[in-house]
């Protein structure tokens, strides 16, 4: 018996966020620049002493059990929806067979703004395809993850998180009706190292309660035409930012973050509540060129770009203000899976 594992990286969204959300992406074409980082959602499938299938979230401290068919006992809707979405893989996990458990946890809290929900879905899909020994097209995997979150579960949002978790790296994603183009940002590796050395990410608080209302508000304002020009403006920053990276103009990249943040806030008044504005103003006073919320807004993680020699000063100021500064590195890979032989004690569970 093998133990299967998978991990999908989270991402920092730099420019173009919101243009990957319907209906803008289909009607006008969305464009987003983001990069994956070494914070992951991790999953493992292993033998269980209990019959049937058990899903256990270590960080949420929740357990779900498959009762029968699509019936579940427990509150883990995302992994349950993944299993329900791929019925051709489900025969391996019926109660009539030896017990299995899927264990998972995230390196960042829910509502982080780093795309952890999508990384969970992508990580689970990769895990289950590996267990079944089936291949998949990366675009189809990203679209399946998008469908599970947005259609099956009705969670509002765009497409960039699912594609980042699948493809990884620093990429520009072009979104349109029925087509997504993944464009790696070709550059000297020095650019990523230099950018990383000038970036700080920090957790300012949970945005979970605001997320659904925030996304719905943004979509309603777009449909009414109130924010169309702001979406166009934020999309235009993407090509300029990619050019700055290729030219190693990291300070200009950081200042462009500030310009884009000012435009992003016009999407909805809920994007930057007082705590966000206070932390951002603090960062500017301590040397930041610019920064932004890493997700849709309201809270979660913020990212700041600053000169290298002001980095420790800014980290100390943020920490003193209650922001949880988190070390990170860029990664060039997307979702990964692997398998190892179960230890004798684990094999005995299924004998």
Secondary structure, DSSP 8 states (H G I E B T S, - for coil): -EEEEEEEEEEEEEE-TTTTSTTHHHHH-EEEEEEEEEEEEEEEEEE-SSSSEEEEETTTTEEEEEEETTEEESS-HHHHHHHHH-HHHHGGG-TTS--EEEEEEESS-TT-SS-HHHHHHHHHHHHHHHHHT----HHHHHHHHHIIIIIIS-----SHHHHHHHH-SEEEEEEETTEEEEEE----HHHHHHHHHTEEEEEEE--HHHHHHHHHHHHHHHHTTSSHHHHHHHHHHHHHHHHHHHTT-HHHHHHHHHHHHHHHGGG-TTSS-HHHHHHHHHHHHTTEEEEEESSSSSSEEEEEEE-GGGHHHHHHHHHHTT-EEE---B-----EEEEEE--HHHHGGG-
